[in-house]
């Protein structure tokens, strides 16, 4: 998400009238600058604020098949292929979170599955980017390392749908540890925070 902002401010510094451009126009311009398809790149860059109705389920796979043809694409950190893969992983995490929080559960098993899947989406994305907000980099996973809107979505879903957190806490913790998302001590702490009333 940072690169479109850098592009926007660079264009606006050179051309002050660019400040009046809409977000969609800026994302389209940046996609064209990179030599990529705006219909794929713009929703990917906006994925953290889009719903399932606006994000194609196959967007991550389609992003990975894109070839950026603009000269500027050669200067993307890590290269164009890695950049598109990271963008695809972020979209995938968002889609997984949206599906996990997509409806109220009808059974305890559905509750456990939704919390585990939502947690997995956020932890897996964090394991990809490893952003730790100024910490030393060896810190265990914390919710503050996740984009606030994404954590808040999962937390709000839990508040609305997990009636008895203590009743399902062990099952959720077990599943998170079994999937090797987090170690048991960290899983217990993070899930207690997530499910706190």
N, C-alpha and C positions, 0 to 999 in steps of 0.2 A: 504494500500500500504506500510505502514511502516514495518510491520512484515517480509515480504520477504527481505527487506533491512537489518534488524537486523540479520536475518538468514544468509544472504550472508556475512556480515562482521564478524560474529562469526565463520563461516566456514573458511573464508580467514585468520582470525587471527590464527587459529589452523593449517591451511593448506594453505600457501601462493599461491600455484599453483591454488587454487580455484578462485583467482582473474581473471583468464583467461577464466572462464566459461561464456558461452553466457547467456543472460537474460532468454531465454527459458529453458535452462538447469537448471538454478538456481530455476526458478519457478516450474519446474517439480520436482526437488529434494525437495523443500520445501513442495510441495503438498504431496509427498510420506512420508516425515518426519511427517506430520500431520495425515497421513493415509487417505488422500482424493484423489479424482480423478483429476489428472493433467489436463485432457481435459476440466474440468469445472473450476477449481480453477485458472489455468494460465490465461485464457482470462478474468476472473473476476478481477484479480490483475492488468491486463494490460488494462482494459476497457477504461481508459481516453485517450488512444491513438489509439483505434481501431474504425473502422467504422461499419455501419450496416451490411455490408457484412461479417464481422468477428465476430460479436456478435450474437449468437442465441437469437431470440426474447424470448424464454422460459428459458433463462439462470437464471433469478432471481428465478423462481419457482423451477428449478432443484437444484440450490444451497441450497434452504431451505430444500430440501429433503435429502441432503447429511448427512451422519453420519461419522464423523472423528474418525478413529480407532487408530491413533497413540497415544502413551503415552503423547507426548508433547501437544496434543490437549486439555488435561485436564487443562493445565496451561494458555490457552488463556484468556485474560482479559474479564471478563463477561461470560466466558464459550463458548464452541464450537457452541452451537445453536445460541446464541446472536451474536457471531462473524460472522457466516454465514449469519444471517439475515441482519446485517449491510453491508456485502459485497453484498448481493442481492439488497439491497436498493440503493447502489452506482451504481451498474450495471443498475438498473431500471432507475435511474436519467439520466445516460448517454444515454440509449436507448430513453428515452423521449426527451432529448435534440436533439439527432440525427434526430429523426422523425420530430420534430418541425422545424429544420433547413434543412430539407431534400430536399426541392425544392422551387423555387420561387412561390410566391402567384399569383393567377390569379384575385383575387377580394380583396376588402378592408376587407371583412369578413375573408378571409383566412389569410390576413396579421395580423389582430387582434388576431385570433386564434393561429397562430404560435408564436407570441411574448408572449402571455399569457402562452401558453404551455411550451415554453422554459424557461420563468421566473419561472413558477410553478415547473419545474423539478429542477432548481437550488435552489430555496427557500425551497422546501420540503426536499431536501437532507441536506441543512444547518440546518433545524429544527431538523433533526435527529442527526447530529453530534455536532452542536452548537459551532464549532470552531470559535474563535473571535480574533485570532492573538495577544494575549497579552492584550486584553481589559479586562474589569472587568466581562464580562459574561452577563451583563444586557443590552448590547448595542442592538439597533435595527439592522435589517439586513443591511449589506453593501456588495457591490460587491467584495470588497477585502477579504471577508470571503469565497469566492468561488475560487476553483482552477482556476488560471489565464487562462489556455487553454480553460476551459469550458465557462467562461464569454466571452472570446475573440471570441469564435465560435458564440455565440448568438449576440454579438455586431457587428461582421463582417456581419452576415446575415442581421441584421437590417440596417446597412449602405448600403448594396447592394439592399435591397428589400423594405424598407420603404421610399418611395419617399417624402412624406409629413408628417413628424412626428407629427406636430401640428394638422393635420387633424384627426389622429387616437388616439392621446394621451388620450383623455377623455374616449374613448371606452375601450382602454386597461386598463387604471386605474380603471374604473368601474368594469371590469371583474376580475381584480386582487383583488380588495377590496371585491367584492361579493363572491369570492371563499375563502375569509378569509386568503389569503396568506400573505398580509401585511395590515397595517392600511392605511387609505387614505394619511395622511401626509408623511409617509415613502414611500408608493407606488409612490406618485408624484415625490419625490426626486430621487428614484432609477430609475424610468422609464425615467425621464428627462436626467439622466446620460447615460442610455442605448441608448437612441435615439438621443443623441446630435450629431450634425454634426461635 
